[in-house]
Amino acid sequence: MPELPEVETVRTGLEQAWVGRTITQVTLRRAGLRFPFPDRMEQRLTGQTIAQVRRRAKYLLIDTTDGLVFLSHLGMSGRYTLITPLEVPRYSEVDASSKHSKFGELTGFEGRHDHMEFCFDDGSVAVYTDPRRFGIADLFERAEEPIQSLLEHLGPEPLENWTAQDAAVRCQGKRSPIKTTLLDQRFVVGVGNIYACEALHRSGISPTLPTHKLVRKDGKPTKALSDLVEHIKDVLKAAIAVGGSTLNDFAAVDGTLGYFGHHFQVYGREDGPCLKEGCNGTIERIVQSNRSTFLCPRCQK
């Protein structure tokens, strides 16, 4: 599943292509994805001008100048393909059924999984493709955002004003393993399995360590927790800088793949050597909450 860096990569691409553009047509090729599409979504979005493209956790939030918010979650395999005004005419003669996009050459799967299509006033087109149909699309008024059911429970953004003290407050009394805590979207959003493994390894913290042990008796963060918060920020920033991690179906809006996978220190490296200088340990894989966790038992305590 795309995590925060992958979604941020998509957000940047959509922002560059969409802001200031007006939607001239919306085509929906099914009744919904993970959930049904909102009533009259095509009509409500048509004629709307994009004001900004934001991200909250793993959700894309597209604001219009009339106060609507189009929410999009990529699920397991969702992605947007941006088609320029110069490319669009090449596909004008392609025979496509109501269920298949004519842009299948660009989006893959012969267009069978192109479920949403957005046309803009500059002649460009954006196609949302999702083979597994686990994505989400919603539409609501901006004033409703604080009580939107998908967003209201979310914790702090790790790359904003999130501090070790903020983390310490949420760690107090928690006996769940720290790796499990990092994946809890109420604790902090968007870290995800890959980046939790990487940050814990860089911090020298065992993923099985009970969360409360990272807080001192006076409620202040231990040095280990302070290091972990900084490593989470560093890992996420580094991943964003190279377009995220390409696993399974993820690609950016221009079709390029993320390269952070080349920088993995532990994730997916079971039985490989620990890359920390002077460690000489061996990477192991364990299962926590039905997710694979990779660690070096020698340097992560």
Backbone hydrogen bonds, N-H to C=O, Kabsch-Sander energy under -0.5 kcal/mol:
donor,donor_aa,acceptor,acceptor_aa,energy
4,L,190,G,-1.4
7,V,3,E,-2.6
8,E,4,L,-2.8
9,T,5,P,-2.0
10,V,6,E,-2.0
11,R,7,V,-2.8
12,T,8,E,-2.2
13,G,9,T,-1.7
14,L,10,V,-2.7
15,E,11,R,-2.7
16,Q,12,T,-2.0
17,A,13,G,-1.4
18,W,14,L,-2.9
19,V,15,E,-1.5
20,G,50,I,-3.0
21,R,18,W,-2.9
23,I,48,Q,-2.9
24,T,119,C,-2.7
25,Q,119,C,-1.2
27,T,117,E,-2.6
29,R,115,H,-2.6
33,L,35,F,-2.2
34,R,135,G,-2.5
37,F,31,A,-2.7
41,M,38,P,-1.4
44,R,40,R,-2.6
45,L,41,M,-2.1
46,T,42,E,-1.8
47,G,23,I,-3.4
48,Q,45,L,-2.2
50,I,21,R,-2.7
51,A,63,D,-3.1
52,Q,63,D,-1.2
54,R,61,L,-3.6
56,R,59,Y,-2.5
59,Y,56,R,-2.5
60,L,72,S,-3.1
61,L,54,R,-2.5
62,I,60,L,-0.5
62,I,70,F,-2.8
63,D,52,Q,-2.3
63,D,61,L,-0.7
64,T,68,L,-2.4
65,T,49,T,-2.3
67,G,64,T,-1.7
69,V,140,F,-2.9
70,F,62,I,-2.8
71,L,69,V,-0.7
71,L,138,D,-2.5
72,S,60,L,-2.5
73,H,136,I,-2.5
74,L,58,K,-0.5
78,G,74,L,-2.7
79,R,129,T,-2.0
81,T,127,V,-2.4
82,L,253,V,-1.6
83,I,81,T,-0.5
83,I,125,V,-3.3
84,T,82,L,-0.5
87,E,84,T,-0.7
88,V,84,T,-1.9
90,R,87,E,-1.3
91,Y,88,V,-2.0
92,S,89,P,-1.6
94,V,91,Y,-1.1
96,A,94,V,-0.7
100,H,97,S,-0.7
101,S,111,G,-1.7
104,G,101,S,-0.8
106,L,103,F,-1.8
107,T,103,F,-2.2
108,G,104,G,-2.5
110,E,104,G,-0.5
111,G,108,G,-2.0
112,R,109,F,-2.1
114,D,111,G,-1.2
115,H,113,H,-1.1
115,H,128,Y,-1.6
116,M,128,Y,-1.4
117,E,27,T,-2.1
118,F,126,A,-3.0
119,C,25,Q,-2.8
120,F,124,S,-2.5
121,D,22,T,-1.9
123,G,120,F,-2.1
125,V,83,I,-2.3
126,A,118,F,-2.6
127,V,81,T,-2.4
128,Y,116,M,-3.0
129,T,79,R,-2.8
129,T,127,V,-0.6
130,D,113,H,-2.3
133,R,130,D,-0.7
136,I,73,H,-2.0
138,D,71,L,-2.2
140,F,69,V,-2.0
142,R,67,G,-3.0
144,E,141,E,-1.8
145,E,142,R,-1.5
147,I,144,E,-1.3
148,Q,145,E,-1.5
151,L,148,Q,-1.7
152,E,148,Q,-2.5
154,L,151,L,-1.7
155,G,185,Q,-3.0
160,E,157,E,-1.3
162,W,160,E,-1.5
163,T,161,N,-0.5
167,A,163,T,-2.1
168,A,164,A,-2.4
169,V,165,Q,-2.1
170,R,166,D,-1.4
171,C,167,A,-1.3
172,Q,168,A,-1.4
174,K,171,C,-2.1
175,R,173,G,-0.6
178,I,209,L,-2.4
179,K,207,P,-1.8
181,T,177,P,-2.1
182,L,178,I,-2.3
183,L,179,K,-1.0
184,D,181,T,-1.4
185,Q,183,L,-0.7
187,F,184,D,-1.6
188,V,184,D,-1.7
189,V,156,P,-2.4
195,Y,191,V,-0.7
196,A,192,G,-1.9
197,C,193,N,-2.1
198,E,194,I,-2.1
199,A,195,Y,-2.4
200,L,196,A,-2.4
201,H,197,C,-2.0
202,R,198,E,-2.3
203,S,199,A,-1.7
204,G,200,L,-0.8
204,G,201,H,-0.9
205,I,200,L,-2.2
209,L,206,S,-1.5
211,T,176,S,-2.6
212,H,174,K,-2.5
213,K,210,P,-1.6
214,L,211,T,-2.1
215,V,212,H,-1.5
216,R,220,K,-3.2
219,G,216,R,-2.0
222,T,214,L,-2.2
226,S,222,T,-2.2
227,D,223,K,-2.8
228,L,224,A,-2.3
229,V,225,L,-2.5
230,E,226,S,-1.9
231,H,227,D,-2.5
232,I,228,L,-2.6
233,K,229,V,-1.9
234,D,230,E,-2.5
235,V,231,H,-2.9
236,L,232,I,-2.3
237,K,233,K,-2.5
238,A,234,D,-2.5
239,A,235,V,-2.2
240,I,236,L,-2.5
241,A,237,K,-2.1
242,V,238,A,-0.8
242,V,239,A,-0.6
243,G,240,I,-1.6
244,G,239,A,-3.6
246,T,258,G,-0.7
247,L,245,S,-0.9
250,F,247,L,-1.6
252,A,256,T,-2.8
255,G,252,A,-2.2
259,Y,242,V,-2.0
260,F,244,G,-2.8
262,H,259,Y,-1.6
263,H,260,F,-2.6
264,F,261,G,-1.1
269,R,266,V,-2.5
271,D,283,I,-3.1
272,G,269,R,-2.4
274,C,281,G,-2.8
279,C,276,K,-2.0
280,N,276,K,-0.6
283,I,272,G,-3.1
284,E,295,L,-3.3
286,I,293,T,-2.7
288,Q,291,R,-2.9
291,R,288,Q,-1.8
293,T,286,I,-3.2
295,L,284,E,-2.2
299,C,296,C,-0.5
300,Q,296,C,-1.8
301,K,204,G,-1.9
301,K,299,C,-0.7
